[in-house]
Amino acid sequence: MGTFTSSLPQDVLDRLNSESKKRGVAKNSIIEKALRIYLDQLKRAEYVKSYSRAGKDQEIMAIAEEGMVNYLKDLDESIAE
């Protein structure tokens, strides 16, 4: 595990101290969980952005629609069996 040192605004530090005491959880645990959540949200935002771009690309949409037609055909065939 690595070590990271940082400065925080006093109001954030006060809230962190308060939550740490109230929940009986170490401050570094709160910071780690918050950072993991934030980084996951950034990754999701990248996916949303890429899907949004892909949705505007006619060639990608045509490939997706063709794939969906084939998927639905295969699904119908498997249900009929």
MMTF fields as JSON, N, C-alpha, C and O atoms, coordinates in Angstrom:
{
  "mmtfVersion": "1.0.0",
  "mmtfProducer": "UNKNOWN",
  "numBonds": 323,
  "numAtoms": 324,
  "numGroups": 81,
  "numChains": 1,
  "numModels": 1,
  "chainsPerModel": [1],
  "groupsPerChain": [81],
  "chainIdList": ["A"],
  "bondAtomList": [4, 2, 8, 6, 12, 10, 16, 14, 20, 18, 24, 22, 28, 26, 32, 30, 36, 34, 40, 38, 44, 42, 48, 46, 52, 50, 56, 54, 60, 58, 64, 62, 68, 66, 72, 70, 76, 74, 80, 78, 84, 82, 88, 86, 92, 90, 96, 94, 100, 98, 104, 102, 108, 106, 112, 110, 116, 114, 120, 118, 124, 122, 128, 126, 132, 130, 136, 134, 140, 138, 144, 142, 148, 146, 152, 150, 156, 154, 160, 158, 164, 162, 168, 166, 172, 170, 176, 174, 180, 178, 184, 182, 188, 186, 192, 190, 196, 194, 200, 198, 204, 202, 208, 206, 212, 210, 216, 214, 220, 218, 224, 222, 228, 226, 232, 230, 236, 234, 240, 238, 244, 242, 248, 246, 252, 250, 256, 254, 260, 258, 264, 262, 268, 266, 272, 270, 276, 274, 280, 278, 284, 282, 288, 286, 292, 290, 296, 294, 300, 298, 304, 302, 308, 306, 312, 310, 316, 314, 320, 318],
  "bondOrderList": [1, 1, 1, 1, 1, 1, 1, 1, 1, 1, 1, 1, 1, 1, 1, 1, 1, 1, 1, 1, 1, 1, 1, 1, 1, 1, 1, 1, 1, 1, 1, 1, 1, 1, 1, 1, 1, 1, 1, 1, 1, 1, 1, 1, 1, 1, 1, 1, 1, 1, 1, 1, 1, 1, 1, 1, 1, 1, 1, 1, 1, 1, 1, 1, 1, 1, 1, 1, 1, 1, 1, 1, 1, 1, 1, 1, 1, 1, 1, 1],
  "groupList": [{"groupName": "MET", "atomNameList": ["N", "CA", "C", "O"], "elementList": ["N", "C", "C", "O"], "formalChargeList": [0, 0, 0, 0], "bondAtomList": [1, 0, 2, 1, 3, 2], "bondOrderList": [1, 1, 2], "singleLetterCode": "M", "chemCompType": "L-PEPTIDE LINKING"}, {"groupName": "GLY", "atomNameList": ["N", "CA", "C", "O"], "elementList": ["N", "C", "C", "O"], "formalChargeList": [0, 0, 0, 0], "bondAtomList": [1, 0, 2, 1, 3, 2], "bondOrderList": [1, 1, 2], "singleLetterCode": "G", "chemCompType": "PEPTIDE LINKING"}, {"groupName": "THR", "atomNameList": ["N", "CA", "C", "O"], "elementList": ["N", "C", "C", "O"], "formalChargeList": [0, 0, 0, 0], "bondAtomList": [1, 0, 2, 1, 3, 2], "bondOrderList": [1, 1, 2], "singleLetterCode": "T", "chemCompType": "L-PEPTIDE LINKING"}, {"groupName": "PHE", "atomNameList": ["N", "CA", "C", "O"], "elementList": ["N", "C", "C", "O"], "formalChargeList": [0, 0, 0, 0], "bondAtomList": [1, 0, 2, 1, 3, 2], "bondOrderList": [1, 1, 2], "singleLetterCode": "F", "chemCompType": "L-PEPTIDE LINKING"}, {"groupName": "SER", "atomNameList": ["N", "CA", "C", "O"], "elementList": ["N", "C", "C", "O"], "formalChargeList": [0, 0, 0, 0], "bondAtomList": [1, 0, 2, 1, 3, 2], "bondOrderList": [1, 1, 2], "singleLetterCode": "S", "chemCompType": "L-PEPTIDE LINKING"}, {"groupName": "LEU", "atomNameList": ["N", "CA", "C", "O"], "elementList": ["N", "C", "C", "O"], "formalChargeList": [0, 0, 0, 0], "bondAtomList": [1, 0, 2, 1, 3, 2], "bondOrderList": [1, 1, 2], "singleLetterCode": "L", "chemCompType": "L-PEPTIDE LINKING"}, {"groupName": "PRO", "atomNameList": ["N", "CA", "C", "O"], "elementList": ["N", "C", "C", "O"], "formalChargeList": [0, 0, 0, 0], "bondAtomList": [1, 0, 2, 1, 3, 2], "bondOrderList": [1, 1, 2], "singleLetterCode": "P", "chemCompType": "L-PEPTIDE LINKING"}, {"groupName": "GLN", "atomNameList": ["N", "CA", "C", "O"], "elementList": ["N", "C", "C", "O"], "formalChargeList": [0, 0, 0, 0], "bondAtomList": [1, 0, 2, 1, 3, 2], "bondOrderList": [1, 1, 2], "singleLetterCode": "Q", "chemCompType": "L-PEPTIDE LINKING"}, {"groupName": "ASP", "atomNameList": ["N", "CA", "C", "O"], "elementList": ["N", "C", "C", "O"], "formalChargeList": [0, 0, 0, 0], "bondAtomList": [1, 0, 2, 1, 3, 2], "bondOrderList": [1, 1, 2], "singleLetterCode": "D", "chemCompType": "L-PEPTIDE LINKING"}, {"groupName": "VAL", "atomNameList": ["N", "CA", "C", "O"], "elementList": ["N", "C", "C", "O"], "formalChargeList": [0, 0, 0, 0], "bondAtomList": [1, 0, 2, 1, 3, 2], "bondOrderList": [1, 1, 2], "singleLetterCode": "V", "chemCompType": "L-PEPTIDE LINKING"}, {"groupName": "ARG", "atomNameList": ["N", "CA", "C", "O"], "elementList": ["N", "C", "C", "O"], "formalChargeList": [0, 0, 0, 0], "bondAtomList": [1, 0, 2, 1, 3, 2], "bondOrderList": [1, 1, 2], "singleLetterCode": "R", "chemCompType": "L-PEPTIDE LINKING"}, {"groupName": "ASN", "atomNameList": ["N", "CA", "C", "O"], "elementList": ["N", "C", "C", "O"], "formalChargeList": [0, 0, 0, 0], "bondAtomList": [1, 0, 2, 1, 3, 2], "bondOrderList": [1, 1, 2], "singleLetterCode": "N", "chemCompType": "L-PEPTIDE LINKING"}, {"groupName": "GLU", "atomNameList": ["N", "CA", "C", "O"], "elementList": ["N", "C", "C", "O"], "formalChargeList": [0, 0, 0, 0], "bondAtomList": [1, 0, 2, 1, 3, 2], "bondOrderList": [1, 1, 2], "singleLetterCode": "E", "chemCompType": "L-PEPTIDE LINKING"}, {"groupName": "LYS", "atomNameList": ["N", "CA", "C", "O"], "elementList": ["N", "C", "C", "O"], "formalChargeList": [0, 0, 0, 0], "bondAtomList": [1, 0, 2, 1, 3, 2], "bondOrderList": [1, 1, 2], "singleLetterCode": "K", "chemCompType": "L-PEPTIDE LINKING"}, {"groupName": "ALA", "atomNameList": ["N", "CA", "C", "O"], "elementList": ["N", "C", "C", "O"], "formalChargeList": [0, 0, 0, 0], "bondAtomList": [1, 0, 2, 1, 3, 2], "bondOrderList": [1, 1, 2], "singleLetterCode": "A", "chemCompType": "L-PEPTIDE LINKING"}, {"groupName": "ILE", "atomNameList": ["N", "CA", "C", "O"], "elementList": ["N", "C", "C", "O"], "formalChargeList": [0, 0, 0, 0], "bondAtomList": [1, 0, 2, 1, 3, 2], "bondOrderList": [1, 1, 2], "singleLetterCode": "I", "chemCompType": "L-PEPTIDE LINKING"}, {"groupName": "TYR", "atomNameList": ["N", "CA", "C", "O"], "elementList": ["N", "C", "C", "O"], "formalChargeList": [0, 0, 0, 0], "bondAtomList": [1, 0, 2, 1, 3, 2], "bondOrderList": [1, 1, 2], "singleLetterCode": "Y", "chemCompType": "L-PEPTIDE LINKING"}],
  "groupTypeList": [0, 1, 2, 3, 2, 4, 4, 5, 6, 7, 8, 9, 5, 8, 10, 5, 11, 4, 12, 4, 13, 13, 10, 1, 9, 14, 13, 11, 4, 15, 15, 12, 13, 14, 5, 10, 15, 16, 5, 8, 7, 5, 13, 10, 14, 12, 16, 9, 13, 4, 16, 4, 10, 14, 1, 13, 8, 7, 12, 15, 0, 14, 15, 14, 12, 12, 1, 0, 9, 11, 16, 5, 13, 8, 5, 8, 12, 4, 15, 14, 12],
  "groupIdList": [1, 2, 3, 4, 5, 6, 7, 8, 9, 10, 11, 12, 13, 14, 15, 16, 17, 18, 19, 20, 21, 22, 23, 24, 25, 26, 27, 28, 29, 30, 31, 32, 33, 34, 35, 36, 37, 38, 39, 40, 41, 42, 43, 44, 45, 46, 47, 48, 49, 50, 51, 52, 53, 54, 55, 56, 57, 58, 59, 60, 61, 62, 63, 64, 65, 66, 67, 68, 69, 70, 71, 72, 73, 74, 75, 76, 77, 78, 79, 80, 81],
  "secStructList": [7, 7, 7, 7, 7, 7, 7, 7, 7, 2, 2, 2, 2, 2, 2, 2, 2, 2, 2, 2, 2, 2, 2, 6, 7, 7, 2, 2, 2, 2, 2, 2, 2, 2, 2, 2, 2, 2, 2, 2, 2, 2, 2, 2, 2, 2, 2, 2, 2, 2, 2, 2, 2, 2, 2, 6, 7, 2, 2, 2, 2, 2, 2, 2, 2, 2, 2, 2, 2, 2, 2, 2, 2, 2, 2, 2, 2, 2, 2, 2, 7],
  "xCoordList": [0.847, 0.0, 0.894, 1.898, 0.532, 1.301, 0.825, -0.217, 1.596, 1.258, 1.053, 1.789, 0.045, -0.284, -0.535, -1.272, 0.063, -0.132, -0.779, -0.384, -1.783, -2.496, -2.987, -3.08, -3.293, -3.923, -5.375, -5.707, -6.233, -7.661, -8.141, -7.598, -9.152, -9.742, -10.261, -10.703, -10.202, -10.56, -11.985, -12.241, -12.928, -14.31, -14.461, -15.241, -13.726, -13.767, -13.123, -13.635, -12.016, -11.336, -12.218, -12.261, -12.921, -13.837, -14.949, -15.286, -15.508, -16.567, -16.025, -16.686, -14.814, -14.184, -13.97, -14.285, -13.441, -13.234, -14.55, -14.627, -15.57, -16.874, -17.463, -17.915, -17.457, -17.993, -17.178, -17.732, -15.883, -15.012, -15.364, -15.489, -15.522, -15.887, -17.289, -17.514, -18.235, -19.63, -19.786, -20.555, -19.076, -19.227, -18.207, -18.315, -17.236, -16.208, -15.35, -14.935, -15.096, -14.328, -13.113, -13.198, -11.997, -10.79, -10.981, -11.662, -10.378, -10.494, -9.978, -10.566, -8.879, -8.34, -9.307, -9.327, -10.108, -11.108, -12.191, -12.626, -12.62, -13.634, -13.085, -13.758, -11.855, -11.235, -11.072, -11.359, -10.617, -10.43, -11.745, -11.813, -12.797, -14.091, -14.63, -15.14, -14.512, -14.995, -14.24, -14.835, -12.928, -12.124, -12.463, -12.528, -12.678, -13.068, -14.394, -14.541, -15.354, -16.664, -16.495, -17.068, -15.713, -15.496, -14.823, -15.234, -13.794, -13.091, -14.0, -13.929, -14.854, -15.829, -16.808, -17.178, -17.225, -18.134, -17.464, -18.108, -16.19, -15.46, -15.432, -15.624, -15.19, -15.153, -16.521, -16.607, -17.59, -18.939, -19.221, -19.833, -18.779, -18.994, -18.272, -18.778, -17.09, -16.375, -17.167, -17.264, -17.74, -18.555, -19.767, -20.082, -20.434, -21.607, -21.217, -21.916, -20.107, -19.639, -19.317, -19.66, -18.654, -18.296, -19.536, -19.612, -20.509, -21.746, -22.53, -23.167, -22.481, -23.161, -22.539, -23.244, -21.193, -20.512, -20.853, -21.113, -20.85, -21.131, -22.55, -22.805, -23.474, -24.861, -25.061, -26.068, -24.112, -24.193, -23.458, -23.531, -22.751, -21.972, -22.85, -23.215, -23.18, -24.097, -23.577, -24.348, -22.284, -21.709, -21.812, -22.181, -21.494, -21.593, -23.044, -23.323, -23.966, -25.384, -25.87, -26.657, -25.413, -25.81, -25.298, -26.019, -24.061, -23.498, -24.287, -24.583, -24.622, -25.378, -26.767, -27.231, -27.419, -28.756, -28.705, -29.572, -27.706, -27.549, -27.321, -27.896, -26.491, -26.231, -27.48, -27.699, -28.313, -29.546, -30.538, -31.235, -30.605, -31.479, -31.05, -31.886, -29.748, -29.247, -29.507, -29.876, -29.323, -29.564, -31.025, -31.317, -31.941, -33.365, -33.759, -34.589, -33.165, -33.42, -32.952, -33.684, -31.751, -31.222, -32.083, -32.32, -32.541, -33.394, -34.715, -35.171, -35.329, -36.564, -36.362, -37.205, -35.246, -34.955, -34.76, -35.207, -34.103, -33.86, -35.157, -35.315, -36.076, -37.362, -38.203, -38.922, -38.112, -38.914, -38.463, -39.24, -37.241, -36.706, -37.288, -36.941],
  "yCoordList": [-1.168, 0.0, 1.234, 1.281, 2.214, 3.442, 4.483, 4.327, 5.526, 6.628, 7.883, 8.144, 8.655, 9.895, 10.962, 10.726, 12.111, 13.227, 14.368, 14.687, 14.982, 16.057, 17.072, 16.782, 18.244, 19.285, 19.378, 19.239, 19.614, 19.758, 21.087, 21.572, 21.68, 22.878, 22.545, 21.425, 23.498, 23.242, 22.734, 21.861, 23.272, 22.819, 21.345, 20.616, 20.911, 19.5, 18.629, 17.558, 19.084, 18.343, 18.229, 17.178, 19.305, 19.269, 18.246, 17.482, 18.235, 17.259, 15.842, 14.933, 15.65, 14.335, 13.862, 12.719, 14.729, 14.382, 14.028, 13.051, 14.817, 14.592, 13.241, 12.472, 12.954, 11.686, 10.5, 9.446, 10.673, 9.612, 9.24, 8.061, 10.246, 10.001, 9.426, 8.475, 10.008, 9.578, 8.115, 7.377, 7.697, 6.351, 5.354, 4.149, 5.86, 4.98, 4.353, 3.199, 5.128, 4.655, 5.568, 6.776, 4.982, 5.773, 6.752, 6.447, 7.919, 8.942, 8.44, 8.727, 7.689, 7.206, 6.238, 6.155, 5.504, 4.606, 5.405, 5.038, 6.499, 7.359, 7.97, 7.988, 8.472, 9.09, 8.062, 8.361, 6.854, 5.816, 5.46, 5.368, 5.26, 4.899, 6.028, 5.783, 7.257, 8.406, 8.532, 8.818, 8.317, 8.421, 7.307, 7.544, 6.09, 4.988, 5.288, 5.062, 5.798, 6.148, 7.221, 7.113, 8.25, 9.332, 8.837, 9.201, 8.01, 7.49, 6.59, 6.61, 5.801, 4.981, 5.864, 5.546, 6.971, 7.893, 8.517, 8.711, 8.828, 9.37, 8.357, 8.709, 7.093, 6.04, 5.893, 5.761, 5.916, 5.825, 7.003, 6.84, 8.179, 9.369, 9.227, 9.674, 8.607, 8.362, 7.413, 7.629, 6.353, 5.416, 6.127, 5.939, 6.933, 7.653, 8.542, 8.595, 9.233, 10.126, 9.343, 9.772, 8.185, 7.399, 6.813, 6.765, 6.367, 5.839, 6.948, 6.722, 8.133, 9.272, 9.582, 9.836, 9.557, 9.795, 8.682, 8.944, 7.434, 6.299, 6.376, 5.991, 6.876, 6.987, 7.985, 7.941, 8.865, 9.86, 9.411, 10.069, 8.297, 7.776, 6.807, 5.74, 7.181, 6.398, 4.986, 4.027, 4.864, 3.549, 2.624, 1.458, 3.13, 2.318, 1.946, 0.814, 2.87, 2.582, 1.498, 0.635, 1.535, 0.512, -0.86, -1.852, -0.921, -2.19, -2.697, -3.888, -1.797, -2.18, -2.696, -3.698, -2.017, -2.442, -3.801, -4.642, -4.024, -5.321, -6.411, -7.495, -6.123, -7.086, -7.374, -8.515, -6.364, -6.557, -7.408, -8.241, -7.204, -8.027, -9.485, -10.373, -9.733, -11.11, -11.689, -12.858, -10.9, -11.362, -11.755, -12.813, -10.913, -11.211, -12.448, -13.242, -12.607, -13.797, -15.047, -16.034, -15.014, -16.146, -16.421, -17.578, -15.376, -15.535, -16.202, -17.103, -15.763, -16.383, -17.862, -18.698, -18.173, -19.563, -20.422, -21.568, -19.884, -20.678, -20.885, -21.914, -19.943, -20.093, -21.142, -21.912, -21.168, -22.105, -23.551, -24.476, -23.754, -25.12, -25.818, -26.97],
  "zCoordList": [0.0, 0.0, 0.0, 0.711, -0.787, -0.879, 0.123, 0.759, 0.246, 1.143, 0.314, -0.638, 0.688, -0.012, 1.047, 2.004, 0.882, 1.798, 1.038, -0.084, 1.663, 0.981, 1.998, 3.19, 1.518, 2.333, 1.911, 0.734, 2.889, 2.616, 3.179, 4.172, 2.555, 3.146, 4.561, 4.815, 5.445, 6.843, 6.998, 7.827, 6.206, 6.339, 5.943, 6.555, 4.933, 4.519, 5.594, 5.922, 6.131, 7.188, 8.427, 9.066, 8.768, 9.915, 9.696, 10.601, 8.501, 8.195, 8.239, 8.743, 7.708, 7.722, 9.157, 9.489, 10.0, 11.403, 12.088, 12.833, 11.836, 12.444, 12.026, 12.874, 10.72, 10.225, 10.73, 11.045, 10.805, 11.292, 12.728, 13.06, 13.57, 14.972, 15.094, 15.842, 14.351, 14.435, 14.016, 14.631, 12.993, 12.454, 13.013, 12.784, 13.734, 14.28, 13.192, 13.292, 12.162, 11.005, 10.845, 11.064, 10.466, 10.248, 9.091, 8.111, 9.218, 8.177, 6.836, 5.793, 6.864, 5.594, 4.91, 3.682, 5.691, 5.094, 4.377, 3.285, 5.0, 4.375, 3.094, 2.063, 3.17, 1.991, 0.874, -0.285, 1.208, 0.196, -0.488, -1.713, 0.322, -0.265, -1.147, -2.24, -0.665, -1.444, -2.76, -3.8, -2.712, -3.921, -4.908, -6.115, -4.398, -5.29, -5.981, -7.182, -5.218, -5.793, -6.868, -7.952, -6.569, -7.516, -8.796, -9.898, -8.648, -9.831, -10.663, -11.892, -10.009, -10.745, -11.514, -12.644, -10.904, -11.593, -12.813, -13.844, -12.7, -13.854, -14.993, -16.156, -14.643, -15.663, -16.329, -17.55, -15.527, -16.097, -17.021, -18.077, -16.624, -17.459, -18.795, -19.824, -18.783, -20.041, -20.93, -22.138, -20.335, -21.118, -21.719, -22.894, -20.921, -21.413, -22.581, -23.594, -22.436, -23.502, -24.774, -25.875, -24.617, -25.802, -26.47, -27.697, -25.672, -26.263, -26.952, -27.981, -26.387, -27.005, -28.366, -29.343, -28.411, -29.695, -30.684, -31.859, -30.199, -31.085, -31.63, -32.771, -30.81, -31.233, -32.371, -33.077, -32.538, -33.618, -34.868, -35.906, -34.775, -35.902, -36.7, -36.205, -37.919, -38.745, -39.018, -39.019, -39.246, -39.545, -38.33, -38.467, -37.172, -35.952, -35.681, -35.285, -35.886, -35.671, -36.637, -36.248, -37.882, -38.856, -38.426, -38.531, -37.944, -37.48, -36.269, -36.172, -35.354, -34.157, -34.536, -33.993, -35.458, -35.873, -36.558, -36.325, -37.396, -38.055, -37.015, -37.108, -36.035, -34.968, -34.171, -33.765, -33.934, -33.183, -33.964, -33.384, -35.264, -36.103, -36.01, -35.839, -36.121, -36.018, -34.638, -34.523, -33.589, -32.231, -32.045, -31.486, -32.509, -32.363, -33.168, -32.727, -34.339, -35.149, -34.407, -34.337, -33.86, -33.101, -31.866, -31.518, -31.216, -30.053, -30.413, -29.708, -31.508, -31.968, -32.29, -31.966, -32.927, -33.298, -32.047, -32.01, -31.032, -29.824, -29.043, -28.386, -29.101, -28.424, -29.142, -28.505, -30.466, -31.267, -31.063, -31.3, -30.634, -30.478, -29.325, -29.061]
}
